[in-house]
Structures are given as structure tokens and as C-alpha cells.
Amino acid sequence: MDDFTRKFSLALEKDEEIHQILSTVYKSLEEKGYNPINQIVGYILSEDPTYITNHNNAR
């Protein structure tokens, strides 16, 4: 057995998960005819989930 410390990074996995979520939200907002950038910024600033559509379970 090896007696040394191993370091694992979850950053890459988290980055991929964040990218997938934002891509889904962006695409769903576009499909519903919203301006995705304005809606996402509105959500971030207000924390009001109604800025994100339920379409395709984006919310």
C-alpha cells in the first residue's frame, strides 16, 4: 500500500455540472421566446425563481 497523500480535485466535475445546468436553462428560455441573458441576470440579482421557466424542468 502507498503511504503518500493523494489530492483529488472536484472542480472539473463541478464546472461540467454548472455548464450543463446553465446550457439547459439558456436553451429552455430561448425556446419559450425569452431573452436568456436578461432572464438569468434578473434571477441572479433578485433571486426570484420566476425568471427561469419551468419548460424542460429548467427551474
C-alpha positions in Angstrom: 0.0 0.0 0.0 1.2 3.5 -0.8 1.9 5.8 2.1 1.5 9.1 0.5 -1.2 11.7 0.3 -3.3 11.9 -2.8 -5.1 15.1 -3.8 -8.4 14.9 -5.7 -10.0 17.8 -7.4 -13.7 18.0 -7.9 -13.5 21.4 -9.6 -13.6 20.0 -13.1 -16.7 17.9 -12.3 -18.4 20.9 -10.8 -17.6 23.0 -13.8 -19.1 20.5 -16.1 -22.3 20.3 -14.0 -22.6 24.1 -13.9 -22.1 24.2 -17.7 -24.8 21.6 -18.2 -27.3 23.4 -15.9 -26.8 26.8 -17.5 -27.0 25.4 -21.0 -30.3 23.7 -20.2 -31.7 26.9 -18.7 -30.4 29.0 -21.6 -31.9 26.7 -24.2 -35.3 26.5 -22.4 -35.5 30.2 -22.1 -34.7 30.6 -25.8 -37.4 28.0 -26.7 -40.0 30.0 -24.8 -39.1 33.2 -26.5 -37.3 34.9 -23.6 -34.0 36.8 -23.8 -31.9 34.2 -21.8 -29.2 36.7 -20.7 -31.8 39.2 -19.3 -33.7 36.4 -17.5 -30.6 34.8 -16.0 -29.3 38.2 -14.8 -32.7 39.1 -13.4 -32.7 35.8 -11.5 -29.2 36.4 -10.1 -30.0 39.9 -9.0 -33.4 39.3 -7.5 -33.2 35.6 -6.5 -36.7 35.3 -7.9 -37.1 31.8 -9.5 -39.9 33.1 -11.7 -37.2 34.5 -14.0 -36.5 30.9 -15.0 -39.1 28.9 -17.0 -40.4 25.5 -15.9 -40.1 24.4 -19.6 -37.9 21.3 -19.8 -37.6 21.4 -16.0 -35.1 24.3 -16.3 -36.2 25.7 -12.9 
